[in-house]
Amino acid sequence: MPMSAGELEQKIRQALPDAEIEITDLRGDGDHYAAHVVSAAFIGKTRVQQHQMVYQALGGGMGEELHALALQTDTPKTD
């Protein structure tokens, strides 16, 4: 069964409570999403480590409930 955008956001938010999360359903099928995640938890981490943190938050949902995730991660901008 596909994962809803709300479920995807909830799983990420549980692991990264401060995150700003933008989810886009790329095909309207609940199976292909793009996510932009901004979190202070990413500060000092490589891009690979940031992505690993998000995938870990999904708890194995990739490849099962969620077929594809185009992921973009960032740290909060400071002025």
N, C-alpha and C positions, 0 to 999 in steps of 0.2 A: 504494500500500500504506500503511495507517495506521501512525502512529508509536506505539510502545509508551510507557507512562509511564516506563519505565527509560531509553529513548532520549532522551526529552524532558528528564528530569532530568540525564542525562549531558551533553547539549549545553549546558544552562545552567551546570552545574558546571565545564565546561571554560573557559567565559568568566568565571565568577564563583566561583573555587575556595573562597572562604570562605562561600558562600551556605548558608543553611538553606532547604531546598526541600520544599514539601509539594504533591504532585500528586494530584488527584482526577479519575478518569474519570467524567464526568458522565452518560454514556449507556451505558457498557459496550461501546462500539464502537471504542475506540482512535482516535477522530476528534474528540471534543469533551472538552476538559479544562478544569479550573480549576487554577491554580498560584498558590501564595503563596510569594514569594521574598523573603528577608531577607538583605541584604548591606551591609557597610560601604562597598562601592564606590558605593552610592547616596547617601551623605552629600554634601550640598551640591548634589544634582541635583534638578531638578523631577520631578514624577511622569511627565510625558511623556518626559523623558530617561531615567528609570529603565526605563520600558516599552520604549523604543527599544533600550536595552542588552540586554534579554532577547530581543526580536525579532531583534536582530542575532546573538545567540548561536545562534538557530535556523537561521541561514544560508539563509534562503529557504524553509524548510519550511512556513511558513504558506501556506495555500491549496493546497498540494500534498499533502504527507503529513499535514498537520494542518489540519483545517477550521476549528476554533474553539478559542480559548484565552481564558478569563476570567482575567485577570491581576491580581493584587494584589501590590504591592511595598512594602517597608518597610525602614527602617534598623534596626540592632540597638538594643534598648532599653538605656539606661545607668541605673544606680542612683545 
